């Protein structure tokens, strides 16, 4: 397995997982509290922000090592 492809796969999957986690948790909270899409949008935004933070940390670690 090519090590560079694994690094790109790891970064992309971490970003996608955090965004999807925010989406699903926000959707669940919208159903529990009977709101329109407030928590879903908030979850996607927070998931995106945390995903990009994790992505930059992983890329910096790969850059150093």
Secondary structure, 3 states (H helix, E strand, C coil): CCHHHHHHHHHHHHHHHHHHHHHHHHHHHHHHHCCCCHHHHHHHHHHHHHHHHHHHHHHHHHHHC
